[in-house]
Amino acid sequence: MLRVARRLVLLLAFALAGLAVAQPSLAAESPGPAPVASLEPQATEALWRKLVHRPVTFRPLAAEQACRPLRAVFYAATDWLRLATRLAAGASPCAQYYVSVPPIVAGKTKPRPDQAWRIRALGPGFHALAEIHYTAWQSWVASTGSSWYQAGVEARRRMAAAGYDVGAGDTWALNEVSSAVRRGDGNGRANIRELLRGLFDAAGEGPPTKGIVWIVGVGQRVPEIGTYKARTQEWLQDSAFWIDMNAYVSDWSQEVYGDVRSYAAPGMPLANRRDALVEYLRHQDLLAAAGGASSGTANAFYGNAGSALANAAWQWGSAFGWTLVDQTLMQQYVSAQVYALRNHGVRAGRASDRFGFAWAPKNSDALVPNDFARQTGAVLDRLASAIRDSGVETPSDPGIGACGAAAQGTWCAGDLPDGRLTDNWRAFRAWSPTTLAFVSPPQTIAAGAVSAPISLQVQIAGVSGRPAAAFTATVATSSPSGTFSTTPTGPFTPTIAFQLPAGTFSTVQLYYQDPTAGTPTLTAAGAGVVSGTQLVTVGGAAPVSLRVEPSAATVLPGGTVTLAAVGVDAFGNATPTSALWTVSPEGVGTLSTASGASTTFTAGTVPGDAQVTATITTPSGTLTATAAVTVSAPPPVRVAAVRYGVARKRLHVYVTVVDARGRRVRDARVTVALYRNDKLYARAVGPTTSGRMTFSRPASWGTYRTKVTRIVAASRTWDGVTPANRFTKLRPKPKR
């Protein structure tokens, strides 16, 4: 009965205001084509009248309706009454709808009158939001000299004067909160806290009322989000700020105006599209949850008030994301966003859902007005249906009702040729730890020299960060002889410590010195932060002496040896050094190169001694060093024995070759001549196997003798001797 009475009062208000109930004025009061209350005033008027005059029935609890509760918050840049009316025509019985009304354009500090009651008239689930434009009220504070708190109080006064009834469920919506608040620039956070305090308590002139905050967002397809993530993490750790937000704000909503191209990826399964949408639409909630104790206060607030202002603004190429698509794909896109938001709410364990959409129709295709109104109306109807149908409990796939069957299949389909899912927002599922990072490039320094400045920085998500709490950073080196200083002149110590304050960007500089050549690792560590490392290359200082390695070598004729010039500095560091190379006498061998850090000596064919000299020039003079190279005669091999055997009417000859130590030579090639009765009977050539060369011939009777005529073995010479050998095969006796 109370609701019926309220509706009668509303109808009476029409008459008292001199407005015929049959023809309420739906256009905005400001001059110019935008904003307007409806793009199709007559159709909206007719539907509004029908909804306002429908019978008032008891509105059952959400649990009795078997649907999921929702606080749906809508930002309307224009067309707000058509938005509210179309939503009401297909409303969910378990949802509360909040629709913003833009302020009067001039100055944007005056709430638009004669509009709030029209939204409330649609039923007890509909509420008007007075848009409080952050930048406009910032100018008001500057021009009047008033405080931010006084600005909030004044905004509440003007809301009441324009007909917003907080007792009936209307409230305020602070729009376009600057990114300076997220970054913590200047007094940004202090100012908004005072503004919200004034909006909440109205200085006692009206009932305390929590309201809605819309935060300026970041585009879905920005190429780099590290800085944004770092600033957001710092913000989420400002516990005092979030305590105040919990006191003043009912719905904390990030402007997440998505890009259809990041959804309509050909061939991509719906589950993948849904999860990619969640990662963008709910990235701040995900990050707050991932921070654990670091973001605990913020996470608790987000659990109660966290919302998302998704994108139903069509057709835009910027400002409201990217929605330059046809009507059908836009209907599919808003349906998929509802599905993703509903699904996430259930999976995140929330008892109810909080999200909304921005509505700002733009006729980018220059359609005729009636056609544009028809197509935008179809998008609104799809949005209303998706919200209503997604509230039906479907535990196996929460929110799938938003994708209800359409003529083309599912309402959560649609492709673009250049569509692709963006995965960079997945990074917000994990908290990026505060890290100590070396931000100057790795250096190469000489032993004993002082490095150029080495810069060390606190980082979050790979960019400069502000630690939540002050801490001490200590830098050490893996080299036992390395030392640090804050100035290039010292004093130098084995470790060095820096105090890094809380809440400020911190980059410190240090200097490194080390008398020992090598690649030591510098490590920066601190309590509660991830350590950072960097390698430093320490090379030798100017040589004070020179040596050739090896200093002596022996090679066989035709053999080689590689020689290196090594400079030794005053600290004892030995470093390969480019030198000039000479050899004497020249006939003993040759060098592969006359300059460089090394050269290769190749021995000639004649044994002898050579001296290879390296020469370098230093600031203090010329240094030389030599290596003695001996070209030695190759070691001999000899024939240890020649033996015979007869098997199967063949004579087998075995020639054994050994070296000077009596070890069998396995890689020799042996040439022999076989004599029978002092006449050449056969020749044979073959390798030694296990130190023995073997051949065979038919075994005729007679006396045999073998002469070795040649032996070839790598890096060895044959002594030319065939040991005495003889074998006699007797003539067989005649048979009797």
For each residue, the residues with C-beta under 8 A, 3 or more apart:
1: 4 5
2: 5 6
3: 6 7 56 124
4: 1 7 8 56
5: 1 2 8 9
6: 2 3 9 10 168
7: 3 4 10 11 52 56 121
8: 4 5 11 12
9: 5 6 12 13
10: 6 7 13 14 52 117 120 121
11: 7 8 14 15 21 52
12: 8 9 15 16
13: 9 10 16 17 117
14: 10 11 17 19 20 21 24
15: 11 12 18 19 21
16: 12 13
17: 13 14 114
18: 15
19: 14 15 23 24 25
20: 14 23 24
21: 11 14 15 24 49
22: 49
23: 19 20 45
24: 14 19 20 21 45 48 49 118
25: 19 114
26: 37 38 41 44 45 48 81 118
27: 36 37 38 41
28: 35 36 37 78 102 112
29: 104 112 113 114
30: 35 104 105 106 112
31:
32: 105
33: 36
34: 77 78
35: 28 30 76 77 78 79 80 102 105
36: 27 28 33 39 41 78 79
37: 26 27 28 41 44 79 80 81 82 115 118
38: 26 27 41 43 44 45 79 81 82 85
39: 36 78 79 82 361 369 372 373 376
40: 43 44 82 370 373 377
41: 26 27 36 37 38 44 45
42: 45 46
43: 38 40 46 47 373 377
44: 26 37 38 40 41 47 48 81 82 85
45: 23 24 26 38 41 42 48 49
46: 42 43 49 50
47: 43 44 50 51 85 86 89
48: 24 26 44 45 51 52 81 85 118 121 122
49: 21 22 24 45 46 52 53
50: 46 47 53 54
51: 47 48 54 85 88 89 122 123
52: 7 10 11 48 49 121 122
53: 49 50
54: 50 51
55:
56: 3 4 7
57:
58:
59: 93 124 125
60: 64 65 93
61: 64 65
62: 65 67 68 69 93 94 352
63: 66
64: 60 61
65: 60 61 62 93 94
66: 63 392 393
67: 62 92 93 94 391 392 393
68: 62 94 342 345 346 352 353 390 391 392 393 398
69: 62 94 95 351 352 353
70: 92 94 95 96 352 353 354 355 387 391
71: 95 96 98 250 251 307 352 353 354
72: 87 95 96 97 98 355 356 357 387
73: 98 100 129 173 212 251 253 307 309 354 355 356
74: 83 84 87 97 98 99 100 356 357 358 359
75: 100 131 173 175 214 309 356 357 358 359 360
76: 35 79 80 83 99 100 101 102 359 360
77: 34 35 102 313 358 359 360
78: 28 34 35 36 39 102 360 361
79: 35 36 37 38 39 76 82 83 359 360 361 376
80: 35 37 76 83 84 99 100 101 102 115 119 359
81: 26 37 38 44 48 84 85 115 118 119
82: 37 38 39 40 44 79 85 86 377 380
83: 74 76 79 80 86 87 99 359 380
84: 74 80 81 87 88 97 99 118 119 122 126
85: 38 44 47 48 51 81 82 88 89 122
86: 47 82 83 89 90 377 380 381 384
87: 72 74 83 84 90 91 97 99 126 380 383 384 387
88: 51 84 85 91 97 122 123 125 126
89: 47 51 85 86 381 384
90: 86 87 381 384 385 388
91: 87 88 95 97 123 125 126 384 388
92: 67 70 95 387 388 391
93: 59 60 62 65 67 125
94: 62 65 67 68 69 70 391
95: 69 70 71 72 91 92 125 387 388 391
96: 70 71 72 125 127 169
97: 72 74 84 87 88 91 125 126 127
98: 71 72 73 74 127 128 129 171 173 212 251 356
99: 74 76 80 83 84 87 119 126 127 128 129
100: 73 74 75 76 80 128 129 130 131 173 175
101: 76 80 111 112 115 116 119 128 129 130 131
102: 28 35 76 77 78 80 105 108 112 131
103: 107 108 109 110 111 112 130 131 132 133 136
104: 29 30 107 108 110 111 112
105: 30 32 35 102 108
106: 30 110
107: 103 104 110 136 140
108: 102 103 104 105 133 135 136
109: 103 133 136 137 140 155 158
110: 103 104 106 107 158 162
111: 101 103 104 130 131 155 158 159 161 162 164
112: 28 29 30 101 102 103 104 115 162
113: 29 161 162 163
114: 17 25 29 117 118 162 163
115: 37 80 81 101 112 118 119 128 162 163
116: 101 119 120 128 130 162 163 164 165 170
117: 10 13 114 120 121 128 163 165
118: 24 26 37 48 81 84 114 115 121 122
119: 80 81 84 99 101 115 116 122 126 127 128
120: 10 116 117 126 127 128 165 168 169 170
121: 7 10 48 52 117 118 126
122: 48 51 52 84 85 88 118 119 125 126
123: 51 88 91 126
124: 3 59 169
125: 59 88 91 93 95 96 97 122
126: 84 87 88 91 97 99 119 120 121 122 123
127: 96 97 98 99 119 120 168 169 170 171
128: 98 99 100 101 115 116 117 119 120 164 170
129: 73 98 99 100 101 170 171 172 173 211 212
130: 100 101 103 111 116 155 159 162 164 170 171 172 173
131: 75 100 101 102 103 111 173 175
132: 103 137 155 172 173 174 175 199 211
133: 103 108 109 136 137 175 176
134: 137 138 174 175 176 177 178 192 195
135: 108 138 139 176 178
136: 103 107 108 109 133 139 140
137: 109 132 133 134 140 141 151 155 195
138: 134 135 141 142 191
139: 135 136 142 143
140: 107 109 136 137 143 144 146 151 154
141: 137 138 144 145 146 147 148 150 151 191
142: 138 139
143: 139 140
144: 140 141
145: 141
146: 140 141 150 151 154
147: 141 150 151 194
148: 141 151 152 191 192 194 195 198
149: 152 153 194 195 197 198
150: 141 146 147 153 154 198
151: 137 140 141 146 147 148 154 155 195 198
152: 148 149 155 156 194 195 196 197 198 199 200 202
153: 149 150 156 157 198 199 202 203 205
154: 140 146 150 151 157 158 198
155: 109 111 130 132 137 151 152 158 159 172 198 199
156: 152 153 159 160 172 198 199 202 205 206 209
157: 153 154 160 161 202 205
158: 109 110 111 154 155 161 162
159: 111 130 155 156 162 164 166 170 172
160: 156 157 163 164 205 206
161: 111 113 157 158
162: 110 111 112 113 114 115 116 130 158 159
163: 113 114 115 116 117 160
164: 111 116 128 130 159 160 170 171 172
165: 116 117 120 168 169 170
166: 159 169 170 171 206 207 209
167: 207
168: 6 120 127 165
169: 96 120 124 127 165 166
170: 116 120 127 128 129 130 159 164 165 166
171: 98 127 129 130 164 166 209 210 211 212 250
172: 129 130 132 155 156 159 164 199 209 211 212
173: 73 75 98 100 129 130 131 132 211 212 213 214
174: 132 134 177 192 195 196 199 211 212 213 214
175: 75 100 131 132 133 134 214
176: 133 134 135 214 216
177: 134 174 181 192 213 214 215 216
178: 134 135 181 188 216
179: 182 183 216
180: 183 184 185 186 188
181: 177 178 184 185 188 189 192 215 235
182: 179 215 231 232 235
183: 179 180 188 231 235
184: 180 181 188 189 231 234 235 238 466 503
185: 180 181 188
186: 180
187: 190 191
188: 178 180 181 183 184 185 191 192
189: 181 184 192 193 238 241
190: 187 193 194
191: 138 141 148 187 188 194 195
192: 134 148 174 177 181 188 189 195 196
193: 189 190 196 197 241 244 248
194: 147 148 149 152 190 191 197 198
195: 134 137 148 149 151 152 174 191 192 198 199
196: 152 174 192 193 199 200 211 213 244 245 248 249
197: 149 152 193 194 200 201 244 248
198: 148 149 150 151 152 153 154 155 156 194 195 201 202 203
199: 132 152 153 155 156 172 174 195 196 202 209 211 248
200: 152 196 197 208 209 210 211 247 248
201: 197 198 204 208
202: 152 153 156 157 198 199 205 206 207 208 209
203: 153 198
204: 201
205: 153 156 157 160 202
206: 156 160 166 202 209
207: 166 167 202
208: 200 201 202
209: 156 166 171 172 199 200 202 206
210: 171 200 248 249 250
211: 129 132 171 172 173 174 196 199 200 248 249 250 251
212: 73 98 129 171 172 173 174 249 250 251 253 307
213: 173 174 177 196 245 249 251 252 253
214: 75 173 174 175 176 177 253 254 255 309
215: 177 181 182 252 253 254 255
216: 176 177 178 179 255
217: 254 255 256 257 309
218: 222 225 228
219: 222 257 259 321
220: 256 257 258 259 262 280 321 422 425
221: 259 261 262 322 422
222: 218 219 225 228
223:
224: 227
225: 218 222 228 229 424 425 427
226: 229 230 461 462 463
227: 224 230 231 461 463
228: 218 222 225 231 232
229: 225 226 232 233 287 427 428 432 460 461
230: 226 227 233 234 432 459 460 461 463 464 465
231: 182 183 184 227 228 234 235
232: 182 228 229 235 236 284 287
233: 229 230 236 237 287 291 294 295 431 432 460 461 465
234: 184 230 231 237 238 460 465 466 468
235: 181 182 183 184 231 232 238 241 298
236: 232 233 242 287 288 291 294 295 298 299
237: 233 234 291 294 295 298 468
238: 184 189 234 235 241 242 298
239: 242 243 296 297 298
240: 243 244
241: 189 193 235 238 244 245
242: 236 238 239 245 246 297 298 300 301
243: 239 240 246 247 297
244: 193 196 197 240 241 247 248
245: 196 213 241 242 248 249 252 301 305
246: 242 243 249 300 301 304 305
247: 200 243 244
248: 193 196 197 199 200 210 211 244 245
249: 196 210 211 212 213 245 246 252 305
250: 71 171 210 211 212 305
251: 71 73 98 211 212 213 305 307 354 356
252: 213 215 245 249 301 302 305 306 307
253: 73 212 213 214 215 307 308 309 354 355 356
254: 214 215 217 283 284 307 308 309
255: 214 215 216 217 309 358
256: 217 220 280 281 283 308 309 310 311
257: 217 219 220 309 310 311 313 319 320 321 358
258: 220 262 263 277 280 281 310 311 321 333 337
259: 219 220 221 262 263 321 322 422
260: 263 264 321 322 323 324 325 329 330 333 416 419
261: 221 264 322 416 418 419 420
262: 220 221 258 259 265 276 280 419 420 421 422
263: 258 259 260 273 276 277 333 336 414 419 421
264: 260 261 325 329 332 333 414 415 416 419
265: 262 268 272 273 415 416 419 420 421
266: 415 416 417 419
267: 415
268: 265 272 273 419 421
269: 272 273
270: 273 274 336 403 410 412 413
271: 274 275
272: 265 268 269 275 276 421
273: 263 265 268 269 270 276 277 336 340 412 421
274: 270 271 277 278 336 339 340 343 412
275: 271 272 278 279 340
276: 262 263 272 273 279 280 421 422 423 425
277: 258 263 273 274 280 281 336 337 340
278: 274 275 281 282 286 340 341 343 344
279: 275 276 282 283 286 423 425 426 428 429
280: 220 256 258 262 276 277 283 422 425
281: 256 258 277 278 308 310 337 340 341 344 355
282: 278 279 285 286 306 308 341 344
283: 254 256 279 280 286 287 425 428
284: 232 254 287 288 302 306 428
285: 282 288 289 302 306 308 348
286: 278 279 282 283 289 290 428 429
287: 229 232 233 236 283 284 290 291 295 428 429 431
288: 236 284 285 291 295 298 299 302 306
289: 285 286 295 299 302 348
290: 286 287 295 428 429 430 431
291: 233 236 237 287 288 294 295 296 298 299 431
292: 295 296 431
293: 296
294: 233 236 237 291 431 468
295: 233 236 237 287 288 289 290 291 292 298 299 431
296: 239 291 292 293 299 300
297: 239 242 243 300 301
298: 235 236 237 238 239 242 288 291 295 301 302
299: 236 288 289 291 295 296 302 303
300: 242 246 296 297 303 304
301: 242 245 246 252 297 298 304 305 306
302: 252 284 285 288 289 298 299 305 306
303: 299 300 306 350
304: 246 300 301
305: 245 246 249 250 251 252 301 302 354
306: 252 282 284 285 288 301 302 303 354
307: 71 73 212 251 252 253 254 354 355 356
308: 253 254 256 281 282 285 341 354 355 356
309: 73 75 214 217 253 254 255 256 257 355 356 357 358
310: 256 257 258 281 334 337 338 341 355 356 357 358
311: 256 257 258 320 321 323 333 334 337 357 358
312: 330 334 337 357 358 359 379 380 383
313: 77 257 316 320 321 323 358 359 360 361 362
314: 323 325 327 330 361 362 376 379
315: 323 324 325 330 362 363 364 365
316: 313 319 320 321 322 323 324 360 362 364
317: 322 324 364
318: 322
319: 257 316
320: 257 311 313 316 323 358 360 362
321: 219 220 257 258 259 260 311 313 316
322: 221 259 260 261 316 317 318
323: 260 311 313 314 315 316 320 330 333
324: 260 315 316 317 364
325: 260 264 314 315 329 330 333 414 416
326: 329 330
327: 314 330 331 375 378 379
328: 331 332 408 414
329: 260 264 325 326 332 333 414 416
330: 260 312 314 315 323 325 326 327 333 334 379
331: 327 328 334 335 378 379 382 411
332: 264 328 329 335 336 411 412 413 414
333: 258 260 263 264 311 323 325 329 330 336 337 414
334: 310 311 312 330 331 337 338 357 379 382 383 386
335: 331 332 338 339 382 383 386 402 403 411 412
336: 263 270 273 274 277 332 333 339 340 402 403 411 412
337: 258 277 281 310 311 312 333 334 340 341 357
338: 310 334 335 341 342 355 383 386 387 390 399 402
339: 274 335 336 342 343 386 390 399 400 402 403 412
340: 273 274 275 277 278 281 336 337 343 344 399
341: 278 281 282 308 310 337 338 344 345 353 355 399
342: 68 338 339 345 346 353 390 391 398 399 402
343: 274 278 339 340 346 347 397 398 399 400
344: 278 281 282 340 341 347 348
345: 68 341 342 348 350 352 353 354 355 398 399
346: 68 342 343 349 350 395 398 399
347: 343 344 398
348: 285 289 344 345
349: 346
350: 303 345 346 353 354
351: 69
352: 62 68 69 70 71 345
353: 68 69 70 71 341 342 345 350
354: 70 71 73 251 253 305 306 307 308 345 350
355: 70 72 73 253 281 307 308 309 310 338 341 345
356: 72 73 74 75 98 251 253 307 308 309 310
357: 72 74 75 309 310 311 312 334 337 383
358: 74 75 77 255 257 309 310 311 312 313 320
359: 74 75 76 77 79 80 83 312 313 380
360: 75 76 77 78 79 313 316 320
361: 39 78 79 313 314 372 376
362: 313 314 315 316 320
363: 315 366 367 369 372
364: 315 316 317 324
365: 315 372
366: 363
367: 363 371 372 375
368: 371 372
369: 39 363 372 373
370: 40 373 374
371: 367 368 374 375
372: 39 361 363 365 367 368 369 375 376
373: 39 40 43 369 370 376 377
374: 370 371 377 378
375: 327 367 371 372 378 379
376: 39 79 314 361 372 373 379 380
377: 40 43 82 86 373 374 380 381
378: 327 331 374 375 381 382
379: 312 314 327 330 331 334 375 376 382 383
380: 82 83 86 87 312 359 376 377 383 384
381: 86 89 90 377 378 384 385
382: 331 334 335 378 379 385 386 411
383: 87 312 334 335 338 357 379 380 386 387
384: 86 87 89 90 91 380 381 387 388
385: 90 381 382 388 389 404
386: 334 335 338 339 382 383 389 390 401 402 403 404 411
387: 70 72 87 92 95 338 383 384 390 391 402
388: 90 91 92 95 384 385 391
389: 385 386 392 401 402 404
390: 68 338 339 342 386 387 399 400 401 402
391: 67 68 70 92 94 95 342 387 388 401
392: 66 67 68 389 401
393: 66 67 68 398
394: 397 398 399 400 401
395: 346 398
396:
397: 343 394 400
398: 68 342 343 345 346 347 393 394 395
399: 338 339 340 341 342 343 345 346 390 394 402
400: 339 343 390 394 397 403
401: 386 389 390 391 392 394 404
402: 335 336 338 339 342 386 387 389 390 399 411 412
403: 270 335 336 339 386 400 410 411 412
404: 385 386 389 401 410 411
405: 409 410 411
406: 409 410 411
407:
408: 328 413
409: 405 406 413
410: 270 403 404 405 406 413
411: 331 332 335 336 382 386 402 403 404 405 406
412: 270 273 274 332 335 336 339 402 403
413: 270 332 408 409 410
414: 263 264 325 328 329 332 333
415: 264 265 266 267 419
416: 260 261 264 265 266 325 329 419
417: 266
418: 261
419: 260 261 262 263 264 265 266 268 415 416
420: 261 262 265
421: 262 263 265 268 272 273 276
422: 220 221 259 262 276 280 425
423: 276 279 426
424: 225 427
425: 220 225 276 279 280 283 422 428
426: 279 423 429
427: 225 229 424 430 432 461
428: 229 279 283 284 286 287 290 425
429: 279 286 287 290 426
430: 290 427
431: 233 287 290 291 292 294 295
432: 229 230 233 427 460 461 462
433: 460 529 530
434: 458 459 460 465 467 468 528 529 530
435: 458 459 460 529 530 531 532
436: 456 457 458 459 473 524 525 526 529 530 531 532
437: 456 457 458 459 524 532
438: 442 454 455 456 457 522 524 532 533 534
439: 455 456 457 459 507
440: 443 452 453 454 455
441:
442: 438 534 535 536 537
443: 440 451 452 454 512 536 537
444: 536 537 538 539
445: 449 450 451 512 514 536 537 538 539
446: 449 538 539 540 541 542
447: 514 515 516 517 538 539 540 541 569 571 573
448: 513 514 515 541 569 570 571
449: 445 446 513 541
450: 445 485 488 511 512 513
451: 443 445 454 511 512 513 536
452: 440 443 511
453: 440 509 510 511
454: 438 440 443 451 509 510 511 512 522 534
455: 438 439 440 507 508 509
456: 436 437 438 439 473 475 498 507 508 509 510 524 532
457: 436 437 438 439 464 506 507 508
458: 434 435 436 437 464 465 466 467 500 505 506 507 529
459: 230 434 435 436 437 439 462 463 464 465
460: 229 230 233 234 432 433 434 435 463 465
461: 226 227 229 230 233 427 432 465
462: 226 432 459
463: 226 227 230 459 460
464: 230 457 458 459 505 507
465: 230 233 234 434 458 459 460 461 505
466: 184 234 458 502 503 504 505 506
467: 434 458 470 471 500 501 502 503 506 529
468: 234 237 294 434 502 503
469: 502 528
470: 467 499 500 501 502
471: 467 500 526 527 528 529
472: 497 498 499 500 526 527
473: 436 456 497 498 500 508 524 525 526 529
474: 495 496 497 498 524 525 526
475: 456 484 495 496 497 498 510 522 523 524 525
476: 494 495 522 523 525
477: 482 483 484 494 512 514 520 521 522 523 536
478: 482 520 521 522 523
479: 482 514 516 518 520 538
480: 516
481: 514 515 516
482: 477 478 479 494 512 513 514 516 520
483: 477 492 493 494 512 513 514
484: 475 477 492 493 494 495 496 510 511 512 513
485: 450 488 489 490 491 492 493 496 510 511 513
486: 496 509 510 511
487: 490 511
488: 450 485 511
489: 485
490: 485 487
491: 485
492: 483 484 485 511 513
493: 483 484 485 496
494: 476 477 482 483 484
495: 474 475 476 484
496: 474 475 484 485 486 493 510
497: 472 473 474 475
498: 456 472 473 474 475 508 510
499: 470 472
500: 458 467 470 471 472 473 506 508 526
501: 467 470 504 506
502: 466 467 468 469 470
503: 184 466 467 468
504: 466 501
505: 458 464 465 466
506: 457 458 466 467 500 501
507: 439 455 456 457 458 464
508: 455 456 457 473 498 500
509: 453 454 455 456 486
510: 453 454 456 475 484 485 486 496 498
511: 450 451 452 453 454 484 485 486 487 488 492
512: 443 445 450 451 454 477 482 483 484 522 536
513: 448 449 450 451 482 483 484 485 492
514: 445 447 448 477 479 481 482 483 518 520 536 538
515: 447 448 481 571 573
516: 447 479 480 481 482 538 571 573
517: 447 538 539 540 571 573 574 575
518: 479 514 538
519: 535 536 537 538
520: 477 478 479 482 514 535 536 538
521: 477 478 533 534 535
522: 438 454 475 476 477 478 512 533 534 535 536
523: 475 476 477 478 531 532 533
524: 436 437 438 456 473 474 475 531 532 533
525: 436 473 474 475 476 529 531
526: 436 471 472 473 474 500 529 531
527: 471 472
528: 434 469 471
529: 433 434 435 436 458 467 471 473 525 526
530: 433 434 435 436
531: 435 436 523 524 525 526
532: 435 436 437 438 456 523 524
533: 438 521 522 523 524
534: 438 442 454 521 522
535: 442 519 520 521 522
536: 442 443 444 445 451 477 512 514 519 520 522
537: 442 443 444 445 519
538: 444 445 446 447 479 514 516 517 518 519 520
539: 444 445 446 447 517 575
540: 446 447 517 543 567 568 569 571 573 574 575
541: 446 447 448 449 569 570 571 573
542: 446 569 618 619 620
543: 540 546 567 568 569 575 577 616 618 623
544: 568 569 570 618 620
545: 567 568 623
546: 543 565 566 567 568 577 579 614 616 623 624 625
547: 551 565 566 568 574 625
548: 551 563 564 565 566 612 614 625 626 627
549: 563 564 566 627
550: 553 561 563 627
551: 547 548 626 627 628
552: 627 628 629 630
553: 550 561 563 601 627 628 629 630
554: 629 630 631 632
555: 559 560 561 589 601 603 629 630 631 632
556: 559 603 631 632 633 634 715
557: 603 604 605 606 607 631 633 634
558: 602 603 604 605 715
559: 555 556 602 603 631 715
560: 555 600 601 602 603
561: 550 553 555 600 601 629
562: 598 599 600 601
563: 548 549 550 553 581 598 599 600 601 612 614 627
564: 548 549 576 597 598
565: 546 547 548 576 577 578 579 581 597 598 614 616 625
566: 546 547 548 549 574 575 576 577
567: 540 543 545 546 574 575 576 577 616 623
568: 540 543 544 545 546 547 572 573 574 575
569: 447 448 540 541 542 543 544 572 573 575
570: 448 541 544
571: 447 448 515 516 517 540 541
572: 568 569
573: 447 515 516 517 540 541 568 569
574: 517 540 547 566 567 568
575: 517 539 540 543 566 567 568 569
576: 564 565 566 567 597 598
577: 543 546 565 566 567 597 616
578: 565 595 596 597 616
579: 546 565 595 596 597 614 615 616
580: 594 595 614 615 616
581: 563 565 591 593 594 595 596 599 612 613 614 615
582: 591 594 612 613 615
583: 586 588 589 590 591 601 610 611 612 613
584: 610 611 613
585: 588 608 610
586: 583 590
587: 604 606 608
588: 583 585 603 604 606 608 609 610 629 631
589: 555 583 601 602 603 604 610 629 631
590: 583 586 601 602 604
591: 581 582 583 594 599 600 601 602 612
592: 599 600 601 602
593: 581 596 599 600
594: 580 581 582 591 599
595: 578 579 580 581
596: 578 579 581 593 599
597: 564 565 576 577 578 579
598: 562 563 564 565 576
599: 562 563 581 591 592 593 594 596 612
600: 560 561 562 563 591 592 593
601: 553 555 560 561 562 563 583 589 590 591 592 610 612 629
602: 558 559 560 589 590 591 592
603: 555 556 557 558 559 560 588 589 629 631
604: 557 558 587 588 589 590 608 631
605: 557 558
606: 557 587 588 631
607: 557 630 631 632 633
608: 585 587 588 604 630 631
609: 588 628 629 630 631
610: 583 584 585 588 589 601 628 629 630 631
611: 583 584 626 627 628 629
612: 548 563 581 582 583 591 599 601 626 627 629
613: 581 582 583 584 624 625 626
614: 546 548 563 565 579 580 581 624 625 626 627
615: 579 580 581 582 622 623 624
616: 543 546 565 567 577 578 579 580 622 623 624
617: 621 622 623
618: 542 543 544 621 622 623
619: 542
620: 542 544
621: 617 618
622: 615 616 617 618
623: 543 545 546 567 615 616 617 618
624: 546 613 614 615 616
625: 546 547 548 565 613 614
626: 548 551 611 612 613 614
627: 548 549 550 551 552 553 563 611 612 614
628: 551 552 553 609 610 611
629: 552 553 554 555 561 588 589 601 603 609 610 611 612
630: 552 553 554 555 607 608 609 610
631: 554 555 556 557 559 588 589 603 604 606 607 608 609 610
632: 554 555 556 607
633: 556 557 607 717
634: 556 557 715 716 717
635: 659 660 715 716 717
636: 659 660 716 717 718 719
637: 657 658 659 660 665 668 711 713 716 717 718 719
638: 657 658 660 718 719 721
639: 642 655 656 657 708 711 721 722 723
640: 656 657 658 662 723
641: 654 655 656 723 725
642: 639 653 654 655 656 706 708 722 723 725
643: 653 654 656 725
644: 651 652 653 654 704 725 727
645: 651 652 654
646: 649 650 651 652 699 729
647: 650 652
648:
649: 646 698 699
650: 646 647 696 697 698 699
651: 644 645 646 696 697 698 699 704 727 729
652: 644 645 646 647 694 695 696
653: 642 643 644 672 674 684 694 695 696 697 704 706
654: 641 642 643 644 645 692 693 694
655: 639 641 642 670 672 688 692 693 694 706 708
656: 639 640 641 642 643 664 691 692
657: 637 638 639 640 664 665 668 670 688 691 692 693 711 713
658: 637 638 640 661 662 663 664 665 691
659: 635 636 637 662 663 665 716
660: 635 636 637 638
661: 658
662: 640 658 659
663: 658 659 691
664: 656 657 658 688 690 691 692
665: 637 657 658 659 668 688 691 713 716
666: 688 689 690 691
667: 687 688 713 714
668: 637 657 665 687 688 693 711 712 713 716
669: 685 686 687 688 711 712 713
670: 655 657 685 686 687 688 693 708 710 711
671: 683 684 685 708 709 710 711
672: 653 655 683 684 685 693 695 706 707 708 709
673: 680 682 683 706 707 709
674: 653 680 681 682 683 684 697 704 705 706
675: 678 679 680 681 704 705 706 707
676: 679 681 700 702 703 704
677: 702 703
678: 675 703 705
679: 675 676
680: 673 674 675 683
681: 674 675 676 697 704
682: 673 674 697
683: 671 672 673 674 680
684: 653 671 672 674 695
685: 669 670 671 672
686: 669 670 693 694 695
687: 667 668 669 670 693
688: 655 657 664 665 666 667 668 669 670 691 692 693
689: 666 692 693 694
690: 664 666
691: 656 657 658 663 664 665 666 688
692: 654 655 656 657 664 688 689
693: 654 655 657 668 670 672 686 687 688 689
694: 652 653 654 655 686 689
695: 652 653 672 684 686
696: 650 651 652 653
697: 650 651 653 674 681 682
698: 649 650 651
699: 646 649 650 651 729
700: 676 729
701: 729 730 731 732
702: 676 677 728 729
703: 676 677 678 726 727 728 729
704: 644 651 653 674 675 676 681 726 727 728 729
705: 674 675 678 725 726 727
706: 642 653 655 672 673 674 675 722 725
707: 672 673 675 722
708: 639 642 655 670 671 672 711 718 722
709: 671 672 673
710: 670 671 718
711: 637 639 657 668 669 670 671 708 718
712: 668 669 718
713: 637 657 665 667 668 669 716 718
714: 667
715: 556 558 559 634 635
716: 634 635 636 637 659 665 668 713
717: 633 634 635 636 637
718: 636 637 638 708 710 711 712 713
719: 636 637 638
720:
721: 638 639
722: 639 642 706 707 708 725
723: 639 640 641 642
724:
725: 641 642 643 644 705 706 722
726: 703 704 705
727: 644 651 703 704 705
728: 702 703 704
729: 646 651 699 700 701 702 703 704
730: 701
731: 701
732: 701
733:
734:
735:
736:
